[in-house]
Amino acid sequence: MAPRREVALRRVLARRGLALSAALEAQIDGCSELATLERWLDQAVTAASAGDALA
């Protein structure tokens, strides 16, 4: 399930024009906690930056 969340998270950020740095890409890739990925996805909808989404 997690890979789908990762794809969705990247898609939302991309559609909103929020660029991911290499460090943020690594943070997403390294996350295996479903609850964290879901929180990031929710935050990505309204975040001012990709970093804010992954806070």
C-alpha positions in Angstrom: 0.0 0.0 0.0 2.7 2.5 0.8 4.0 2.8 -2.8 0.6 4.1 -3.9 0.7 6.7 -1.1 4.1 7.8 -2.2 2.9 8.1 -5.8 -0.1 10.1 -4.7 2.0 12.3 -2.5 4.4 13.1 -5.4 1.5 13.7 -7.7 -0.3 16.2 -5.4 2.9 18.1 -4.8 3.7 18.2 -8.6 0.2 19.3 -9.5 0.5 22.1 -7.0 3.9 23.1 -8.4 5.8 22.3 -5.2 9.2 20.9 -6.1 10.8 18.1 -4.2 14.5 18.4 -3.3 16.7 15.3 -3.3 16.5 15.3 0.5 12.7 15.4 0.4 12.6 12.6 -2.2 14.8 10.5 0.1 12.5 11.3 3.0 9.5 9.9 1.1 11.4 6.9 -0.2 12.7 6.1 3.3 9.3 6.3 5.0 7.6 3.0 5.7 5.0 4.3 8.2 1.6 4.3 6.5 0.2 6.9 9.0 3.1 9.3 8.2 2.6 8.9 4.5 -1.1 9.6 4.9 -0.5 12.6 7.1 2.0 14.0 4.5 -0.6 13.4 1.7 -3.2 15.3 3.7 -0.8 18.2 4.4 0.3 18.3 0.7 -3.2 19.5 -0.2 -2.7 22.9 1.5 1.0 23.2 2.3 2.9 26.3 1.1 5.9 24.2 0.2 7.0 20.6 -0.2 8.9 20.9 3.0 5.8 22.0 4.8 3.9 19.1 3.5 6.5 16.7 4.9 6.8 18.4 8.3 
